[in-house]
């Protein structure tokens, strides 16, 4: 936050905790929530890449099951699980970005 925010609150006689609670933190949350939500979605998507590096995750387990049974169903189920988890997260992230771009109403 710009230093002027603190100076304005100091000029109004607000305490540090009131300044943080009513002025600084609402602005900070408004700026940081959409990027954090986008980062969470990106991390979730990147977990499928971790199976290439040999971490056991959903995709690695599905690939092993597919190889064992010679059946593509585990891979399809893993894809559906990823979609079921990521679709709401992506929609929520889009809503957050739109909500905080407009400001509070």
PDB file as gemmi writes it, atoms N, CA and C in Angstrom:
CRYST1    1.000    1.000    1.000  90.00  90.00  90.00 P 1                      
ATOM      1  N   UNK A   1       0.833  -1.175   0.000  1.00  0.00           N  
ATOM      2  CA  UNK A   1       0.000   0.000   0.000  1.00  0.00           C  
ATOM      3  C   UNK A   1       0.887   1.252   0.000  1.00  0.00           C  
ATOM      4  N   UNK A   2       0.422   2.278  -0.652  1.00  0.00           N  
ATOM      5  CA  UNK A   2       1.209   3.521  -0.639  1.00  0.00           C  
ATOM      6  C   UNK A   2       1.331   4.091   0.783  1.00  0.00           C  
ATOM      7  N   UNK A   3       2.432   4.738   1.036  1.00  0.00           N  
ATOM      8  CA  UNK A   3       2.681   5.317   2.357  1.00  0.00           C  
ATOM      9  C   UNK A   3       1.622   6.364   2.702  1.00  0.00           C  
ATOM     10  N   UNK A   4       1.048   6.993   1.694  1.00  0.00           N  
ATOM     11  CA  UNK A   4       0.022   8.001   1.930  1.00  0.00           C  
ATOM     12  C   UNK A   4      -1.204   7.459   2.648  1.00  0.00           C  
ATOM     13  N   UNK A   5      -1.488   6.164   2.485  1.00  0.00           N  
ATOM     14  CA  UNK A   5      -2.618   5.553   3.193  1.00  0.00           C  
ATOM     15  C   UNK A   5      -2.384   5.608   4.705  1.00  0.00           C  
ATOM     16  N   UNK A   6      -1.177   5.251   5.107  1.00  0.00           N  
ATOM     17  CA  UNK A   6      -0.843   5.286   6.537  1.00  0.00           C  
ATOM     18  C   UNK A   6      -0.842   6.725   7.050  1.00  0.00           C  
ATOM     19  N   UNK A   7      -0.287   7.625   6.261  1.00  0.00           N  
ATOM     20  CA  UNK A   7      -0.223   9.029   6.678  1.00  0.00           C  
ATOM     21  C   UNK A   7      -1.615   9.631   6.810  1.00  0.00           C  
ATOM     22  N   UNK A   8      -2.524   9.289   5.897  1.00  0.00           N  
ATOM     23  CA  UNK A   8      -3.896   9.806   5.975  1.00  0.00           C  
ATOM     24  C   UNK A   8      -4.594   9.288   7.233  1.00  0.00           C  
ATOM     25  N   UNK A   9      -4.399   8.010   7.533  1.00  0.00           N  
ATOM     26  CA  UNK A   9      -5.007   7.443   8.736  1.00  0.00           C  
ATOM     27  C   UNK A   9      -4.412   8.056   9.996  1.00  0.00           C  
ATOM     28  N   UNK A  10      -3.116   8.327   9.953  1.00  0.00           N  
ATOM     29  CA  UNK A  10      -2.462   8.961  11.090  1.00  0.00           C  
ATOM     30  C   UNK A  10      -3.001  10.378  11.277  1.00  0.00           C  
ATOM     31  N   UNK A  11      -3.239  11.082  10.164  1.00  0.00           N  
ATOM     32  CA  UNK A  11      -3.782  12.434  10.240  1.00  0.00           C  
ATOM     33  C   UNK A  11      -5.207  12.435  10.797  1.00  0.00           C  
ATOM     34  N   UNK A  12      -5.950  11.362  10.535  1.00  0.00           N  
ATOM     35  CA  UNK A  12      -7.303  11.249  11.076  1.00  0.00           C  
ATOM     36  C   UNK A  12      -7.324  10.783  12.526  1.00  0.00           C  
ATOM     37  N   UNK A  13      -6.164  10.381  13.032  1.00  0.00           N  
ATOM     38  CA  UNK A  13      -6.080   9.963  14.425  1.00  0.00           C  
ATOM     39  C   UNK A  13      -6.464   8.516  14.641  1.00  0.00           C  
ATOM     40  N   UNK A  14      -6.430   7.688  13.589  1.00  0.00           N  
ATOM     41  CA  UNK A  14      -6.766   6.275  13.735  1.00  0.00           C  
ATOM     42  C   UNK A  14      -5.581   5.521  14.320  1.00  0.00           C  
ATOM     43  N   UNK A  15      -5.888   4.539  15.148  1.00  0.00           N  
ATOM     44  CA  UNK A  15      -4.818   3.718  15.713  1.00  0.00           C  
ATOM     45  C   UNK A  15      -4.276   2.782  14.632  1.00  0.00           C  
ATOM     46  N   UNK A  16      -3.137   2.168  14.926  1.00  0.00           N  
ATOM     47  CA  UNK A  16      -2.523   1.258  13.958  1.00  0.00           C  
ATOM     48  C   UNK A  16      -3.454   0.098  13.623  1.00  0.00           C  
ATOM     49  N   UNK A  17      -4.085  -0.489  14.647  1.00  0.00           N  
ATOM     50  CA  UNK A  17      -4.959  -1.636  14.421  1.00  0.00           C  
ATOM     51  C   UNK A  17      -6.209  -1.243  13.652  1.00  0.00           C  
ATOM     52  N   UNK A  18      -6.763  -0.075  13.923  1.00  0.00           N  
ATOM     53  CA  UNK A  18      -7.917   0.402  13.159  1.00  0.00           C  
ATOM     54  C   UNK A  18      -7.515   0.679  11.716  1.00  0.00           C  
ATOM     55  N   UNK A  19      -6.340   1.252  11.530  1.00  0.00           N  
ATOM     56  CA  UNK A  19      -5.840   1.510  10.177  1.00  0.00           C  
ATOM     57  C   UNK A  19      -5.706   0.209   9.406  1.00  0.00           C  
ATOM     58  N   UNK A  20      -5.113  -0.789  10.033  1.00  0.00           N  
ATOM     59  CA  UNK A  20      -4.933  -2.070   9.351  1.00  0.00           C  
ATOM     60  C   UNK A  20      -6.269  -2.738   9.054  1.00  0.00           C  
ATOM     61  N   UNK A  21      -7.185  -2.718  10.029  1.00  0.00           N  
ATOM     62  CA  UNK A  21      -8.454  -3.436   9.887  1.00  0.00           C  
ATOM     63  C   UNK A  21      -9.393  -2.768   8.905  1.00  0.00           C  
ATOM     64  N   UNK A  22      -9.438  -1.445   8.885  1.00  0.00           N  
ATOM     65  CA  UNK A  22     -10.449  -0.754   8.087  1.00  0.00           C  
ATOM     66  C   UNK A  22      -9.932  -0.143   6.786  1.00  0.00           C  
ATOM     67  N   UNK A  23      -8.614   0.033   6.663  1.00  0.00           N  
ATOM     68  CA  UNK A  23      -8.092   0.704   5.469  1.00  0.00           C  
ATOM     69  C   UNK A  23      -7.141  -0.195   4.683  1.00  0.00           C  
ATOM     70  N   UNK A  24      -6.105  -0.677   5.331  1.00  0.00           N  
ATOM     71  CA  UNK A  24      -5.031  -1.364   4.629  1.00  0.00           C  
ATOM     72  C   UNK A  24      -5.430  -2.786   4.223  1.00  0.00           C  
ATOM     73  N   UNK A  25      -5.912  -3.593   5.152  1.00  0.00           N  
ATOM     74  CA  UNK A  25      -6.216  -4.990   4.839  1.00  0.00           C  
ATOM     75  C   UNK A  25      -7.323  -5.160   3.794  1.00  0.00           C  
ATOM     76  N   UNK A  26      -8.410  -4.373   3.814  1.00  0.00           N  
ATOM     77  CA  UNK A  26      -9.382  -4.538   2.724  1.00  0.00           C  
ATOM     78  C   UNK A  26      -8.786  -4.285   1.340  1.00  0.00           C  
ATOM     79  N   UNK A  27      -7.905  -3.305   1.238  1.00  0.00           N  
ATOM     80  CA  UNK A  27      -7.263  -3.045  -0.046  1.00  0.00           C  
ATOM     81  C   UNK A  27      -6.290  -4.162  -0.409  1.00  0.00           C  
ATOM     82  N   UNK A  28      -5.570  -4.653   0.576  1.00  0.00           N  
ATOM     83  CA  UNK A  28      -4.605  -5.717   0.316  1.00  0.00           C  
ATOM     84  C   UNK A  28      -5.318  -6.999  -0.120  1.00  0.00           C  
ATOM     85  N   UNK A  29      -6.409  -7.357   0.563  1.00  0.00           N  
ATOM     86  CA  UNK A  29      -7.161  -8.547   0.174  1.00  0.00           C  
ATOM     87  C   UNK A  29      -7.722  -8.397  -1.228  1.00  0.00           C  
ATOM     88  N   UNK A  30      -8.179  -7.216  -1.530  1.00  0.00           N  
ATOM     89  CA  UNK A  30      -8.737  -6.970  -2.864  1.00  0.00           C  
ATOM     90  C   UNK A  30      -7.695  -7.209  -3.942  1.00  0.00           C  
ATOM     91  N   UNK A  31      -6.441  -6.883  -3.645  1.00  0.00           N  
ATOM     92  CA  UNK A  31      -5.379  -7.047  -4.633  1.00  0.00           C  
ATOM     93  C   UNK A  31      -4.809  -8.469  -4.658  1.00  0.00           C  
ATOM     94  N   UNK A  32      -4.833  -9.196  -3.543  1.00  0.00           N  
ATOM     95  CA  UNK A  32      -4.113 -10.470  -3.508  1.00  0.00           C  
ATOM     96  C   UNK A  32      -4.982 -11.699  -3.705  1.00  0.00           C  
ATOM     97  N   UNK A  33      -6.278 -11.629  -3.483  1.00  0.00           N  
ATOM     98  CA  UNK A  33      -7.106 -12.830  -3.577  1.00  0.00           C  
ATOM     99  C   UNK A  33      -7.177 -13.387  -5.000  1.00  0.00           C  
ATOM    100  N   UNK A  34      -7.434 -12.605  -6.034  1.00  0.00           N  
ATOM    101  CA  UNK A  34      -7.468 -13.210  -7.379  1.00  0.00           C  
ATOM    102  C   UNK A  34      -6.159 -13.872  -7.812  1.00  0.00           C  
ATOM    103  N   UNK A  35      -4.983 -13.252  -7.593  1.00  0.00           N  
ATOM    104  CA  UNK A  35      -3.767 -13.970  -7.984  1.00  0.00           C  
ATOM    105  C   UNK A  35      -3.527 -15.242  -7.173  1.00  0.00           C  
ATOM    106  N   UNK A  36      -3.879 -15.230  -5.895  1.00  0.00           N  
ATOM    107  CA  UNK A  36      -3.711 -16.437  -5.087  1.00  0.00           C  
ATOM    108  C   UNK A  36      -4.628 -17.558  -5.563  1.00  0.00           C  
ATOM    109  N   UNK A  37      -5.856 -17.209  -5.943  1.00  0.00           N  
ATOM    110  CA  UNK A  37      -6.777 -18.220  -6.454  1.00  0.00           C  
ATOM    111  C   UNK A  37      -6.270 -18.778  -7.783  1.00  0.00           C  
ATOM    112  N   UNK A  38      -5.753 -17.923  -8.641  1.00  0.00           N  
ATOM    113  CA  UNK A  38      -5.193 -18.392  -9.910  1.00  0.00           C  
ATOM    114  C   UNK A  38      -3.994 -19.297  -9.667  1.00  0.00           C  
ATOM    115  N   UNK A  39      -3.181 -18.958  -8.691  1.00  0.00           N  
ATOM    116  CA  UNK A  39      -2.020 -19.770  -8.357  1.00  0.00           C  
ATOM    117  C   UNK A  39      -2.449 -21.140  -7.842  1.00  0.00           C  
ATOM    118  N   UNK A  40      -3.515 -21.188  -7.059  1.00  0.00           N  
ATOM    119  CA  UNK A  40      -4.012 -22.472  -6.549  1.00  0.00           C  
ATOM    120  C   UNK A  40      -4.474 -23.357  -7.693  1.00  0.00           C  
ATOM    121  N   UNK A  41      -5.153 -22.772  -8.682  1.00  0.00           N  
ATOM    122  CA  UNK A  41      -5.589 -23.539  -9.850  1.00  0.00           C  
ATOM    123  C   UNK A  41      -4.376 -24.042 -10.628  1.00  0.00           C  
ATOM    124  N   UNK A  42      -3.368 -23.203 -10.799  1.00  0.00           N  
ATOM    125  CA  UNK A  42      -2.165 -23.611 -11.531  1.00  0.00           C  
ATOM    126  C   UNK A  42      -1.442 -24.746 -10.818  1.00  0.00           C  
ATOM    127  N   UNK A  43      -1.382 -24.696  -9.500  1.00  0.00           N  
ATOM    128  CA  UNK A  43      -0.740 -25.779  -8.743  1.00  0.00           C  
ATOM    129  C   UNK A  43      -1.511 -27.075  -8.932  1.00  0.00           C  
ATOM    130  N   UNK A  44      -2.830 -26.987  -8.907  1.00  0.00           N  
ATOM    131  CA  UNK A  44      -3.638 -28.196  -9.085  1.00  0.00           C  
ATOM    132  C   UNK A  44      -3.418 -28.792 -10.468  1.00  0.00           C  
ATOM    133  N   UNK A  45      -3.319 -27.940 -11.473  1.00  0.00           N  
ATOM    134  CA  UNK A  45      -3.079 -28.438 -12.828  1.00  0.00           C  
ATOM    135  C   UNK A  45      -1.685 -29.034 -12.961  1.00  0.00           C  
ATOM    136  N   UNK A  46      -0.722 -28.489 -12.269  1.00  0.00           N  
ATOM    137  CA  UNK A  46       0.654 -28.959 -12.379  1.00  0.00           C  
ATOM    138  C   UNK A  46       0.897 -30.274 -11.643  1.00  0.00           C  
ATOM    139  N   UNK A  47      -0.036 -30.709 -10.814  1.00  0.00           N  
ATOM    140  CA  UNK A  47       0.170 -31.986 -10.131  1.00  0.00           C  
ATOM    141  C   UNK A  47       0.197 -33.139 -11.119  1.00  0.00           C  
ATOM    142  N   UNK A  48      -0.489 -32.997 -12.252  1.00  0.00           N  
ATOM    143  CA  UNK A  48      -0.432 -34.066 -13.245  1.00  0.00           C  
ATOM    144  C   UNK A  48       0.958 -34.156 -13.859  1.00  0.00           C  
ATOM    145  N   UNK A  49       1.683 -33.045 -13.917  1.00  0.00           N  
ATOM    146  CA  UNK A  49       3.051 -33.082 -14.420  1.00  0.00           C  
ATOM    147  C   UNK A  49       3.995 -33.755 -13.435  1.00  0.00           C  
ATOM    148  N   UNK A  50       3.631 -33.748 -12.168  1.00  0.00           N  
ATOM    149  CA  UNK A  50       4.491 -34.359 -11.153  1.00  0.00           C  
ATOM    150  C   UNK A  50       4.594 -35.861 -11.351  1.00  0.00           C  
ATOM    151  N   UNK A  51       3.601 -36.467 -11.971  1.00  0.00           N  
ATOM    152  CA  UNK A  51       3.663 -37.916 -12.195  1.00  0.00           C  
ATOM    153  C   UNK A  51       4.785 -38.274 -13.159  1.00  0.00           C  
ATOM    154  N   UNK A  52       5.145 -37.348 -14.033  1.00  0.00           N  
ATOM    155  CA  UNK A  52       6.254 -37.594 -14.955  1.00  0.00           C  
ATOM    156  C   UNK A  52       7.568 -37.646 -14.186  1.00  0.00           C  
ATOM    157  N   UNK A  53       7.661 -36.897 -13.099  1.00  0.00           N  
ATOM    158  CA  UNK A  53       8.877 -36.847 -12.299  1.00  0.00           C  
ATOM    159  C   UNK A  53       8.904 -37.981 -11.272  1.00  0.00           C  
ATOM    160  N   UNK A  54       7.895 -38.817 -11.275  1.00  0.00           N  
ATOM    161  CA  UNK A  54       7.806 -40.030 -10.458  1.00  0.00           C  
ATOM    162  C   UNK A  54       7.145 -39.815  -9.104  1.00  0.00           C  
ATOM    163  N   UNK A  55       6.442 -38.732  -8.899  1.00  0.00           N  
ATOM    164  CA  UNK A  55       5.639 -38.605  -7.681  1.00  0.00           C  
ATOM    165  C   UNK A  55       4.340 -39.383  -7.872  1.00  0.00           C  
ATOM    166  N   UNK A  56       3.914 -40.061  -6.851  1.00  0.00           N  
ATOM    167  CA  UNK A  56       2.662 -40.802  -6.952  1.00  0.00           C  
ATOM    168  C   UNK A  56       1.496 -39.848  -6.716  1.00  0.00           C  
ATOM    169  N   UNK A  57       0.777 -39.578  -7.763  1.00  0.00           N  
ATOM    170  CA  UNK A  57      -0.432 -38.770  -7.645  1.00  0.00           C  
ATOM    171  C   UNK A  57      -1.533 -39.487  -8.411  1.00  0.00           C  
ATOM    172  N   UNK A  58      -2.613 -38.797  -8.635  1.00  0.00           N  
ATOM    173  CA  UNK A  58      -3.775 -39.400  -9.275  1.00  0.00           C  
ATOM    174  C   UNK A  58      -3.446 -39.924 -10.669  1.00  0.00           C  
ATOM    175  N   UNK A  59      -2.761 -39.133 -11.474  1.00  0.00           N  
ATOM    176  CA  UNK A  59      -2.458 -39.560 -12.837  1.00  0.00           C  
ATOM    177  C   UNK A  59      -1.495 -40.754 -12.850  1.00  0.00           C  
ATOM    178  N   UNK A  60      -0.510 -40.760 -11.975  1.00  0.00           N  
ATOM    179  CA  UNK A  60       0.426 -41.879 -11.910  1.00  0.00           C  
ATOM    180  C   UNK A  60      -0.293 -43.163 -11.521  1.00  0.00           C  
ATOM    181  N   UNK A  61      -1.178 -43.074 -10.542  1.00  0.00           N  
ATOM    182  CA  UNK A  61      -1.928 -44.256 -10.115  1.00  0.00           C  
ATOM    183  C   UNK A  61      -2.841 -44.754 -11.234  1.00  0.00           C  
ATOM    184  N   UNK A  62      -3.467 -43.823 -11.957  1.00  0.00           N  
ATOM    185  CA  UNK A  62      -4.346 -44.206 -13.058  1.00  0.00           C  
ATOM    186  C   UNK A  62      -3.560 -44.852 -14.191  1.00  0.00           C  
ATOM    187  N   UNK A  63      -2.365 -44.338 -14.475  1.00  0.00           N  
ATOM    188  CA  UNK A  63      -1.523 -44.920 -15.516  1.00  0.00           C  
ATOM    189  C   UNK A  63      -1.087 -46.334 -15.129  1.00  0.00           C  
ATOM    190  N   UNK A  64      -0.725 -46.519 -13.858  1.00  0.00           N  
ATOM    191  CA  UNK A  64      -0.338 -47.853 -13.395  1.00  0.00           C  
ATOM    192  C   UNK A  64      -1.513 -48.824 -13.486  1.00  0.00           C  
ATOM    193  N   UNK A  65      -2.704 -48.387 -13.106  1.00  0.00           N  
ATOM    194  CA  UNK A  65      -3.880 -49.252 -13.176  1.00  0.00           C  
ATOM    195  C   UNK A  65      -4.229 -49.572 -14.628  1.00  0.00           C  
ATOM    196  N   UNK A  66      -4.073 -48.604 -15.510  1.00  0.00           N  
ATOM    197  CA  UNK A  66      -4.351 -48.822 -16.927  1.00  0.00           C  
ATOM    198  C   UNK A  66      -3.373 -49.836 -17.500  1.00  0.00           C  
ATOM    199  N   UNK A  67      -2.111 -49.746 -17.120  1.00  0.00           N  
ATOM    200  CA  UNK A  67      -1.117 -50.693 -17.619  1.00  0.00           C  
ATOM    201  C   UNK A  67      -1.365 -52.094 -17.063  1.00  0.00           C  
ATOM    202  N   UNK A  68      -1.812 -52.179 -15.831  1.00  0.00           N  
ATOM    203  CA  UNK A  68      -2.045 -53.471 -15.199  1.00  0.00           C  
ATOM    204  C   UNK A  68      -3.230 -54.204 -15.828  1.00  0.00           C  
ATOM    205  N   UNK A  69      -4.301 -53.466 -16.074  1.00  0.00           N  
ATOM    206  CA  UNK A  69      -5.526 -54.092 -16.574  1.00  0.00           C  
ATOM    207  C   UNK A  69      -5.719 -53.940 -18.078  1.00  0.00           C  
ATOM    208  N   UNK A  70      -4.864 -53.190 -18.760  1.00  0.00           N  
ATOM    209  CA  UNK A  70      -4.995 -52.941 -20.198  1.00  0.00           C  
ATOM    210  C   UNK A  70      -6.382 -52.382 -20.522  1.00  0.00           C  
ATOM    211  N   UNK A  71      -6.787 -51.425 -19.702  1.00  0.00           N  
ATOM    212  CA  UNK A  71      -8.114 -50.836 -19.829  1.00  0.00           C  
ATOM    213  C   UNK A  71      -7.963 -49.328 -19.626  1.00  0.00           C  
ATOM    214  N   UNK A  72      -8.489 -48.505 -20.547  1.00  0.00           N  
ATOM    215  CA  UNK A  72      -8.318 -47.055 -20.406  1.00  0.00           C  
ATOM    216  C   UNK A  72      -9.254 -46.409 -19.382  1.00  0.00           C  
ATOM    217  N   UNK A  73     -10.120 -47.164 -18.753  1.00  0.00           N  
ATOM    218  CA  UNK A  73     -11.088 -46.601 -17.815  1.00  0.00           C  
ATOM    219  C   UNK A  73     -10.439 -45.836 -16.665  1.00  0.00           C  
ATOM    220  N   UNK A  74      -9.355 -46.322 -16.039  1.00  0.00           N  
ATOM    221  CA  UNK A  74      -8.748 -45.541 -14.952  1.00  0.00           C  
ATOM    222  C   UNK A  74      -8.271 -44.160 -15.404  1.00  0.00           C  
ATOM    223  N   UNK A  75      -7.740 -44.076 -16.616  1.00  0.00           N  
ATOM    224  CA  UNK A  75      -7.307 -42.763 -17.114  1.00  0.00           C  
ATOM    225  C   UNK A  75      -8.491 -41.838 -17.336  1.00  0.00           C  
ATOM    226  N   UNK A  76      -9.579 -42.384 -17.840  1.00  0.00           N  
ATOM    227  CA  UNK A  76     -10.784 -41.566 -18.032  1.00  0.00           C  
ATOM    228  C   UNK A  76     -11.340 -41.096 -16.694  1.00  0.00           C  
ATOM    229  N   UNK A  77     -11.331 -41.979 -15.708  1.00  0.00           N  
ATOM    230  CA  UNK A  77     -11.808 -41.588 -14.380  1.00  0.00           C  
ATOM    231  C   UNK A  77     -10.902 -40.521 -13.765  1.00  0.00           C  
ATOM    232  N   UNK A  78      -9.591 -40.651 -13.958  1.00  0.00           N  
ATOM    233  CA  UNK A  78      -8.666 -39.635 -13.443  1.00  0.00           C  
ATOM    234  C   UNK A  78      -8.934 -38.291 -14.113  1.00  0.00           C  
ATOM    235  N   UNK A  79      -9.188 -38.299 -15.413  1.00  0.00           N  
ATOM    236  CA  UNK A  79      -9.500 -37.056 -16.120  1.00  0.00           C  
ATOM    237  C   UNK A  79     -10.789 -36.440 -15.591  1.00  0.00           C  
ATOM    238  N   UNK A  80     -11.780 -37.265 -15.342  1.00  0.00           N  
ATOM    239  CA  UNK A  80     -13.048 -36.751 -14.803  1.00  0.00           C  
ATOM    240  C   UNK A  80     -12.865 -36.179 -13.395  1.00  0.00           C  
ATOM    241  N   UNK A  81     -12.003 -36.801 -12.599  1.00  0.00           N  
ATOM    242  CA  UNK A  81     -11.748 -36.273 -11.252  1.00  0.00           C  
ATOM    243  C   UNK A  81     -11.056 -34.923 -11.339  1.00  0.00           C  
ATOM    244  N   UNK A  82     -10.053 -34.813 -12.248  1.00  0.00           N  
ATOM    245  CA  UNK A  82      -9.389 -33.523 -12.429  1.00  0.00           C  
ATOM    246  C   UNK A  82     -10.384 -32.459 -12.880  1.00  0.00           C  
ATOM    247  N   UNK A  83     -11.257 -32.800 -13.803  1.00  0.00           N  
ATOM    248  CA  UNK A  83     -12.256 -31.837 -14.270  1.00  0.00           C  
ATOM    249  C   UNK A  83     -13.202 -31.460 -13.139  1.00  0.00           C  
ATOM    250  N   UNK A  84     -13.624 -32.444 -12.356  1.00  0.00           N  
ATOM    251  CA  UNK A  84     -14.546 -32.169 -11.250  1.00  0.00           C  
ATOM    252  C   UNK A  84     -13.922 -31.250 -10.201  1.00  0.00           C  
ATOM    253  N   UNK A  85     -12.613 -31.358 -10.029  1.00  0.00           N  
ATOM    254  CA  UNK A  85     -11.944 -30.504  -9.046  1.00  0.00           C  
ATOM    255  C   UNK A  85     -11.624 -29.135  -9.637  1.00  0.00           C  
ATOM    256  N   UNK A  86     -11.115 -29.123 -10.870  1.00  0.00           N  
ATOM    257  CA  UNK A  86     -10.626 -27.867 -11.451  1.00  0.00           C  
ATOM    258  C   UNK A  86     -11.729 -26.963 -11.990  1.00  0.00           C  
ATOM    259  N   UNK A  87     -12.789 -27.521 -12.527  1.00  0.00           N  
ATOM    260  CA  UNK A  87     -13.830 -26.670 -13.121  1.00  0.00           C  
ATOM    261  C   UNK A  87     -14.415 -25.681 -12.104  1.00  0.00           C  
ATOM    262  N   UNK A  88     -14.831 -26.138 -10.910  1.00  0.00           N  
ATOM    263  CA  UNK A  88     -15.332 -25.155  -9.944  1.00  0.00           C  
ATOM    264  C   UNK A  88     -14.263 -24.155  -9.504  1.00  0.00           C  
ATOM    265  N   UNK A  89     -13.010 -24.618  -9.397  1.00  0.00           N  
ATOM    266  CA  UNK A  89     -11.944 -23.693  -8.991  1.00  0.00           C  
ATOM    267  C   UNK A  89     -11.719 -22.617 -10.048  1.00  0.00           C  
ATOM    268  N   UNK A  90     -11.749 -23.003 -11.314  1.00  0.00           N  
ATOM    269  CA  UNK A  90     -11.559 -22.033 -12.390  1.00  0.00           C  
ATOM    270  C   UNK A  90     -12.727 -21.052 -12.430  1.00  0.00           C  
ATOM    271  N   UNK A  91     -13.932 -21.547 -12.277  1.00  0.00           N  
ATOM    272  CA  UNK A  91     -15.110 -20.666 -12.271  1.00  0.00           C  
ATOM    273  C   UNK A  91     -15.055 -19.689 -11.087  1.00  0.00           C  
ATOM    274  N   UNK A  92     -14.681 -20.209  -9.918  1.00  0.00           N  
ATOM    275  CA  UNK A  92     -14.592 -19.368  -8.725  1.00  0.00           C  
ATOM    276  C   UNK A  92     -13.501 -18.316  -8.893  1.00  0.00           C  
ATOM    277  N   UNK A  93     -12.383 -18.696  -9.485  1.00  0.00           N  
ATOM    278  CA  UNK A  93     -11.306 -17.744  -9.729  1.00  0.00           C  
ATOM    279  C   UNK A  93     -11.750 -16.648 -10.686  1.00  0.00           C  
ATOM    280  N   UNK A  94     -12.450 -17.033 -11.742  1.00  0.00           N  
ATOM    281  CA  UNK A  94     -12.983 -16.036 -12.674  1.00  0.00           C  
ATOM    282  C   UNK A  94     -13.952 -15.091 -11.989  1.00  0.00           C  
ATOM    283  N   UNK A  95     -14.799 -15.641 -11.107  1.00  0.00           N  
ATOM    284  CA  UNK A  95     -15.746 -14.792 -10.382  1.00  0.00           C  
ATOM    285  C   UNK A  95     -15.002 -13.832  -9.462  1.00  0.00           C  
ATOM    286  N   UNK A  96     -13.977 -14.346  -8.766  1.00  0.00           N  
ATOM    287  CA  UNK A  96     -13.202 -13.482  -7.870  1.00  0.00           C  
ATOM    288  C   UNK A  96     -12.541 -12.342  -8.639  1.00  0.00           C  
ATOM    289  N   UNK A  97     -11.956 -12.662  -9.793  1.00  0.00           N  
ATOM    290  CA  UNK A  97     -11.291 -11.624 -10.572  1.00  0.00           C  
ATOM    291  C   UNK A  97     -12.281 -10.565 -11.035  1.00  0.00           C  
ATOM    292  N   UNK A  98     -13.461 -10.994 -11.472  1.00  0.00           N  
ATOM    293  CA  UNK A  98     -14.473 -10.023 -11.887  1.00  0.00           C  
ATOM    294  C   UNK A  98     -14.982  -9.208 -10.705  1.00  0.00           C  
ATOM    295  N   UNK A  99     -15.189  -9.882  -9.579  1.00  0.00           N  
ATOM    296  CA  UNK A  99     -15.718  -9.206  -8.389  1.00  0.00           C  
ATOM    297  C   UNK A  99     -14.744  -8.139  -7.887  1.00  0.00           C  
ATOM    298  N   UNK A 100     -13.465  -8.486  -7.806  1.00  0.00           N  
ATOM    299  CA  UNK A 100     -12.496  -7.545  -7.266  1.00  0.00           C  
ATOM    300  C   UNK A 100     -12.028  -6.529  -8.301  1.00  0.00           C  
ATOM    301  N   UNK A 101     -12.275  -6.795  -9.585  1.00  0.00           N  
ATOM    302  CA  UNK A 101     -11.958  -5.796 -10.601  1.00  0.00           C  
ATOM    303  C   UNK A 101     -12.960  -4.637 -10.509  1.00  0.00           C  
ATOM    304  N   UNK A 102     -14.219  -4.958 -10.244  1.00  0.00           N  
ATOM    305  CA  UNK A 102     -15.261  -3.946 -10.127  1.00  0.00           C  
ATOM    306  C   UNK A 102     -15.173  -3.187  -8.811  1.00  0.00           C  
ATOM    307  N   UNK A 103     -14.763  -3.880  -7.789  1.00  0.00           N  
ATOM    308  CA  UNK A 103     -14.771  -3.282  -6.457  1.00  0.00           C  
ATOM    309  C   UNK A 103     -15.983  -3.770  -5.686  1.00  0.00           C  
ATOM    310  N   UNK A 104     -16.085  -3.337  -4.477  1.00  0.00           N  
ATOM    311  CA  UNK A 104     -17.207  -3.744  -3.634  1.00  0.00           C  
ATOM    312  C   UNK A 104     -18.436  -2.966  -4.003  1.00  0.00           C  
ATOM    313  N   UNK A 105     -19.594  -3.635  -3.907  1.00  0.00           N  
ATOM    314  CA  UNK A 105     -20.868  -2.949  -4.166  1.00  0.00           C  
ATOM    315  C   UNK A 105     -21.787  -3.099  -3.003  1.00  0.00           C  
TER     316      UNK A 105                                                      
END                                                                             
